[in-house]
Amino acid sequence: MKKFRVMTRSVTIRQGILKLSESQVRRRKHLIEPVKDATGKPVDGMFNVLKPCTFKNNETFHYDGEVNKSILMAMEDVEAVANKKQAKKKDK
């Protein structure tokens, strides 16, 4: 599961699994359902997308699902950006 930041006006996720903060869940509870483990208990902060979920500019979330080219161009991988910054610091 990768952590993404929205870099355009908005991004709409139509399928997959999201890991969201409590405030993100409150705003999208009608669009998602909790992921459950083998015993049937909800996995903390993990949700299946039932209906399209829109995220605004600069909003971050974890996502596990298909990332097509148009979505990828609208978001940045937060961890990859952090790794690039660390590599630049080491090169100096």
Secondary structure by P-SEA (a helix, b strand, c coil): cbbbbbccccccccbbbbbbcaaaaaaccccbbbbbcccccccccbbbbccbbbbcccbbbbbcccccaaaaaacccaaaaaaaaaaaaaac
